[in-house]
């Protein structure tokens, strides 16, 4: 159940897969403007690997 449950939730959430497809398309086109990435320790950074302050943002 741990393997398939997140996928089932994604499929059951209206619009979620559209958002994922849009994000993948942006990344494929090299558009990372405004995107925040996280490392394995949860630290936020931008596409140029600069630290990003995301305090108070989910």
Jmol script that loads the backbone (N, CA, C; Angstrom):
load data "model"
ATOM      1  N   UNK A   1       0.824  -1.189   0.000  1.00  0.00           N
ATOM      2  CA  UNK A   1       0.000   0.000   0.000  1.00  0.00           C
ATOM      3  C   UNK A   1       0.870   1.255   0.000  1.00  0.00           C
ATOM      4  N   UNK A   2       2.005   1.220   0.677  1.00  0.00           N
ATOM      5  CA  UNK A   2       2.869   2.394   0.723  1.00  0.00           C
ATOM      6  C   UNK A   2       3.354   2.808  -0.659  1.00  0.00           C
ATOM      7  N   UNK A   3       3.486   1.852  -1.560  1.00  0.00           N
ATOM      8  CA  UNK A   3       3.977   2.163  -2.903  1.00  0.00           C
ATOM      9  C   UNK A   3       2.919   2.821  -3.774  1.00  0.00           C
ATOM     10  N   UNK A   4       1.706   2.326  -3.775  1.00  0.00           N
ATOM     11  CA  UNK A   4       0.710   2.818  -4.707  1.00  0.00           C
ATOM     12  C   UNK A   4      -0.157   3.934  -4.161  1.00  0.00           C
ATOM     13  N   UNK A   5      -0.255   4.084  -2.845  1.00  0.00           N
ATOM     14  CA  UNK A   5      -1.165   5.066  -2.258  1.00  0.00           C
ATOM     15  C   UNK A   5      -0.887   6.504  -2.727  1.00  0.00           C
ATOM     16  N   UNK A   6       0.376   6.975  -2.733  1.00  0.00           N
ATOM     17  CA  UNK A   6       0.610   8.351  -3.214  1.00  0.00           C
ATOM     18  C   UNK A   6       0.164   8.552  -4.661  1.00  0.00           C
ATOM     19  N   UNK A   7       0.343   7.524  -5.495  1.00  0.00           N
ATOM     20  CA  UNK A   7      -0.082   7.633  -6.886  1.00  0.00           C
ATOM     21  C   UNK A   7      -1.603   7.665  -6.993  1.00  0.00           C
ATOM     22  N   UNK A   8      -2.264   6.878  -6.178  1.00  0.00           N
ATOM     23  CA  UNK A   8      -3.725   6.874  -6.175  1.00  0.00           C
ATOM     24  C   UNK A   8      -4.262   8.235  -5.738  1.00  0.00           C
ATOM     25  N   UNK A   9      -3.651   8.815  -4.735  1.00  0.00           N
ATOM     26  CA  UNK A   9      -4.070  10.149  -4.269  1.00  0.00           C
ATOM     27  C   UNK A   9      -3.855  11.194  -5.361  1.00  0.00           C
ATOM     28  N   UNK A  10      -2.723  11.114  -6.054  1.00  0.00           N
ATOM     29  CA  UNK A  10      -2.444  12.062  -7.130  1.00  0.00           C
ATOM     30  C   UNK A  10      -3.490  11.945  -8.231  1.00  0.00           C
ATOM     31  N   UNK A  11      -3.833  10.727  -8.592  1.00  0.00           N
ATOM     32  CA  UNK A  11      -4.825  10.509  -9.644  1.00  0.00           C
ATOM     33  C   UNK A  11      -6.213  10.956  -9.221  1.00  0.00           C
ATOM     34  N   UNK A  12      -6.495  10.887  -7.939  1.00  0.00           N
ATOM     35  CA  UNK A  12      -7.825  11.237  -7.432  1.00  0.00           C
ATOM     36  C   UNK A  12      -7.977  12.731  -7.160  1.00  0.00           C
ATOM     37  N   UNK A  13      -6.890  13.493  -7.223  1.00  0.00           N
ATOM     38  CA  UNK A  13      -6.934  14.924  -6.941  1.00  0.00           C
ATOM     39  C   UNK A  13      -7.112  15.685  -8.252  1.00  0.00           C
ATOM     40  N   UNK A  14      -8.276  16.336  -8.439  1.00  0.00           N
ATOM     41  CA  UNK A  14      -8.524  17.049  -9.695  1.00  0.00           C
ATOM     42  C   UNK A  14      -7.431  18.084  -9.991  1.00  0.00           C
ATOM     43  N   UNK A  15      -6.889  18.010 -11.192  1.00  0.00           N
ATOM     44  CA  UNK A  15      -5.900  18.995 -11.628  1.00  0.00           C
ATOM     45  C   UNK A  15      -4.473  18.691 -11.234  1.00  0.00           C
ATOM     46  N   UNK A  16      -4.259  17.765 -10.314  1.00  0.00           N
ATOM     47  CA  UNK A  16      -2.903  17.510  -9.823  1.00  0.00           C
ATOM     48  C   UNK A  16      -1.982  17.026 -10.945  1.00  0.00           C
ATOM     49  N   UNK A  17      -2.434  16.062 -11.730  1.00  0.00           N
ATOM     50  CA  UNK A  17      -1.584  15.536 -12.795  1.00  0.00           C
ATOM     51  C   UNK A  17      -1.346  16.582 -13.881  1.00  0.00           C
ATOM     52  N   UNK A  18      -2.313  17.483 -14.109  1.00  0.00           N
ATOM     53  CA  UNK A  18      -2.092  18.580 -15.051  1.00  0.00           C
ATOM     54  C   UNK A  18      -0.960  19.474 -14.562  1.00  0.00           C
ATOM     55  N   UNK A  19      -0.929  19.756 -13.251  1.00  0.00           N
ATOM     56  CA  UNK A  19       0.135  20.569 -12.677  1.00  0.00           C
ATOM     57  C   UNK A  19       1.489  19.884 -12.822  1.00  0.00           C
ATOM     58  N   UNK A  20       1.515  18.586 -12.603  1.00  0.00           N
ATOM     59  CA  UNK A  20       2.761  17.827 -12.734  1.00  0.00           C
ATOM     60  C   UNK A  20       3.248  17.879 -14.181  1.00  0.00           C
ATOM     61  N   UNK A  21       2.347  17.656 -15.124  1.00  0.00           N
ATOM     62  CA  UNK A  21       2.722  17.700 -16.539  1.00  0.00           C
ATOM     63  C   UNK A  21       3.234  19.082 -16.934  1.00  0.00           C
ATOM     64  N   UNK A  22       2.601  20.127 -16.419  1.00  0.00           N
ATOM     65  CA  UNK A  22       3.039  21.498 -16.706  1.00  0.00           C
ATOM     66  C   UNK A  22       4.449  21.734 -16.153  1.00  0.00           C
ATOM     67  N   UNK A  23       4.707  21.257 -14.948  1.00  0.00           N
ATOM     68  CA  UNK A  23       6.029  21.422 -14.341  1.00  0.00           C
ATOM     69  C   UNK A  23       7.089  20.661 -15.122  1.00  0.00           C
ATOM     70  N   UNK A  24       6.792  19.450 -15.524  1.00  0.00           N
ATOM     71  CA  UNK A  24       7.743  18.652 -16.311  1.00  0.00           C
ATOM     72  C   UNK A  24       8.042  19.354 -17.634  1.00  0.00           C
ATOM     73  N   UNK A  25       7.006  19.902 -18.266  1.00  0.00           N
ATOM     74  CA  UNK A  25       7.212  20.623 -19.526  1.00  0.00           C
ATOM     75  C   UNK A  25       8.115  21.829 -19.314  1.00  0.00           C
ATOM     76  N   UNK A  26       7.866  22.592 -18.249  1.00  0.00           N
ATOM     77  CA  UNK A  26       8.713  23.760 -17.948  1.00  0.00           C
ATOM     78  C   UNK A  26      10.163  23.345 -17.753  1.00  0.00           C
ATOM     79  N   UNK A  27      10.382  22.279 -16.988  1.00  0.00           N
ATOM     80  CA  UNK A  27      11.747  21.818 -16.746  1.00  0.00           C
ATOM     81  C   UNK A  27      12.412  21.371 -18.043  1.00  0.00           C
ATOM     82  N   UNK A  28      11.679  20.662 -18.890  1.00  0.00           N
ATOM     83  CA  UNK A  28      12.227  20.193 -20.163  1.00  0.00           C
ATOM     84  C   UNK A  28      12.625  21.362 -21.065  1.00  0.00           C
ATOM     85  N   UNK A  29      11.902  22.470 -20.936  1.00  0.00           N
ATOM     86  CA  UNK A  29      12.197  23.661 -21.731  1.00  0.00           C
ATOM     87  C   UNK A  29      13.244  24.556 -21.068  1.00  0.00           C
ATOM     88  N   UNK A  30      13.701  24.158 -19.880  1.00  0.00           N
ATOM     89  CA  UNK A  30      14.716  24.943 -19.174  1.00  0.00           C
ATOM     90  C   UNK A  30      14.157  26.112 -18.382  1.00  0.00           C
ATOM     91  N   UNK A  31      12.844  26.165 -18.210  1.00  0.00           N
ATOM     92  CA  UNK A  31      12.200  27.254 -17.473  1.00  0.00           C
ATOM     93  C   UNK A  31      12.097  26.884 -15.997  1.00  0.00           C
ATOM     94  N   UNK A  32      12.979  27.443 -15.189  1.00  0.00           N
ATOM     95  CA  UNK A  32      12.965  27.161 -13.748  1.00  0.00           C
ATOM     96  C   UNK A  32      12.666  28.416 -12.923  1.00  0.00           C
ATOM     97  N   UNK A  33      12.234  29.476 -13.587  1.00  0.00           N
ATOM     98  CA  UNK A  33      11.945  30.734 -12.910  1.00  0.00           C
ATOM     99  C   UNK A  33      10.940  30.531 -11.772  1.00  0.00           C
ATOM    100  N   UNK A  34      11.327  30.918 -10.586  1.00  0.00           N
ATOM    101  CA  UNK A  34      10.448  30.834  -9.422  1.00  0.00           C
ATOM    102  C   UNK A  34      10.359  29.466  -8.777  1.00  0.00           C
ATOM    103  N   UNK A  35      11.027  28.465  -9.348  1.00  0.00           N
ATOM    104  CA  UNK A  35      10.972  27.125  -8.764  1.00  0.00           C
ATOM    105  C   UNK A  35      11.934  27.017  -7.591  1.00  0.00           C
ATOM    106  N   UNK A  36      11.527  26.258  -6.597  1.00  0.00           N
ATOM    107  CA  UNK A  36      12.362  26.002  -5.423  1.00  0.00           C
ATOM    108  C   UNK A  36      12.591  24.500  -5.346  1.00  0.00           C
ATOM    109  N   UNK A  37      13.845  24.126  -5.190  1.00  0.00           N
ATOM    110  CA  UNK A  37      14.229  22.723  -5.092  1.00  0.00           C
ATOM    111  C   UNK A  37      14.723  22.465  -3.674  1.00  0.00           C
ATOM    112  N   UNK A  38      14.718  21.237  -3.241  1.00  0.00           N
ATOM    113  CA  UNK A  38      15.197  20.893  -1.893  1.00  0.00           C
ATOM    114  C   UNK A  38      16.190  19.748  -1.967  1.00  0.00           C
ATOM    115  N   UNK A  39      17.199  19.829  -1.102  1.00  0.00           N
ATOM    116  CA  UNK A  39      18.161  18.731  -1.038  1.00  0.00           C
ATOM    117  C   UNK A  39      17.655  17.684  -0.053  1.00  0.00           C
ATOM    118  N   UNK A  40      18.447  16.647   0.155  1.00  0.00           N
ATOM    119  CA  UNK A  40      18.016  15.542   1.014  1.00  0.00           C
ATOM    120  C   UNK A  40      17.792  15.952   2.464  1.00  0.00           C
ATOM    121  N   UNK A  41      18.337  17.098   2.859  1.00  0.00           N
ATOM    122  CA  UNK A  41      18.136  17.594   4.225  1.00  0.00           C
ATOM    123  C   UNK A  41      17.007  18.617   4.313  1.00  0.00           C
ATOM    124  N   UNK A  42      16.336  18.875   3.193  1.00  0.00           N
ATOM    125  CA  UNK A  42      15.207  19.796   3.181  1.00  0.00           C
ATOM    126  C   UNK A  42      15.577  21.247   2.973  1.00  0.00           C
ATOM    127  N   UNK A  43      16.861  21.544   2.731  1.00  0.00           N
ATOM    128  CA  UNK A  43      17.282  22.925   2.487  1.00  0.00           C
ATOM    129  C   UNK A  43      16.830  23.345   1.093  1.00  0.00           C
ATOM    130  N   UNK A  44      16.281  24.564   0.997  1.00  0.00           N
ATOM    131  CA  UNK A  44      15.750  25.066  -0.271  1.00  0.00           C
ATOM    132  C   UNK A  44      16.830  25.799  -1.055  1.00  0.00           C
ATOM    133  N   UNK A  45      16.768  25.654  -2.382  1.00  0.00           N
ATOM    134  CA  UNK A  45      17.689  26.361  -3.260  1.00  0.00           C
ATOM    135  C   UNK A  45      17.034  26.553  -4.622  1.00  0.00           C
ATOM    136  N   UNK A  46      17.602  27.489  -5.422  1.00  0.00           N
ATOM    137  CA  UNK A  46      17.053  27.729  -6.750  1.00  0.00           C
ATOM    138  C   UNK A  46      17.804  26.881  -7.782  1.00  0.00           C
ATOM    139  N   UNK A  47      17.472  27.053  -9.052  1.00  0.00           N
ATOM    140  CA  UNK A  47      18.053  26.234 -10.108  1.00  0.00           C
ATOM    141  C   UNK A  47      19.553  26.467 -10.274  1.00  0.00           C
ATOM    142  N   UNK A  48      20.054  27.621  -9.801  1.00  0.00           N
ATOM    143  CA  UNK A  48      21.489  27.906  -9.886  1.00  0.00           C
ATOM    144  C   UNK A  48      22.215  27.467  -8.619  1.00  0.00           C
ATOM    145  N   UNK A  49      21.517  26.718  -7.769  1.00  0.00           N
ATOM    146  CA  UNK A  49      22.068  26.183  -6.517  1.00  0.00           C
ATOM    147  C   UNK A  49      22.346  27.257  -5.467  1.00  0.00           C
ATOM    148  N   UNK A  50      21.602  28.368  -5.540  1.00  0.00           N
ATOM    149  CA  UNK A  50      21.707  29.410  -4.522  1.00  0.00           C
ATOM    150  C   UNK A  50      20.692  29.144  -3.431  1.00  0.00           C
ATOM    151  N   UNK A  51      21.090  29.290  -2.170  1.00  0.00           N
ATOM    152  CA  UNK A  51      20.119  29.068  -1.079  1.00  0.00           C
ATOM    153  C   UNK A  51      18.927  30.020  -1.217  1.00  0.00           C
ATOM    154  N   UNK A  52      17.759  29.532  -0.858  1.00  0.00           N
ATOM    155  CA  UNK A  52      16.522  30.317  -0.934  1.00  0.00           C
ATOM    156  C   UNK A  52      15.883  30.329   0.446  1.00  0.00           C
ATOM    157  N   UNK A  53      15.475  31.517   0.886  1.00  0.00           N
ATOM    158  CA  UNK A  53      14.793  31.653   2.164  1.00  0.00           C
ATOM    159  C   UNK A  53      13.299  31.430   1.924  1.00  0.00           C
ATOM    160  N   UNK A  54      12.773  30.314   2.428  1.00  0.00           N
ATOM    161  CA  UNK A  54      11.359  30.004   2.231  1.00  0.00           C
ATOM    162  C   UNK A  54      10.622  29.905   3.560  1.00  0.00           C
ATOM    163  N   UNK A  55      11.082  30.618   4.564  1.00  0.00           N
ATOM    164  CA  UNK A  55      10.425  30.596   5.860  1.00  0.00           C
ATOM    165  C   UNK A  55       8.992  31.084   5.703  1.00  0.00           C
ATOM    166  N   UNK A  56       8.074  30.291   6.224  1.00  0.00           N
ATOM    167  CA  UNK A  56       6.666  30.656   6.165  1.00  0.00           C
ATOM    168  C   UNK A  56       5.971  30.233   4.879  1.00  0.00           C
ATOM    169  N   UNK A  57       6.715  29.638   3.935  1.00  0.00           N
ATOM    170  CA  UNK A  57       6.096  29.151   2.696  1.00  0.00           C
ATOM    171  C   UNK A  57       6.166  27.642   2.703  1.00  0.00           C
ATOM    172  N   UNK A  58       4.983  26.978   2.677  1.00  0.00           N
ATOM    173  CA  UNK A  58       4.824  25.548   2.720  1.00  0.00           C
ATOM    174  C   UNK A  58       5.857  24.809   2.021  1.00  0.00           C
TER     175      UNK A  58
END
end "model"
wireframe off; spacefill off
backbone 0.3
color backbone group
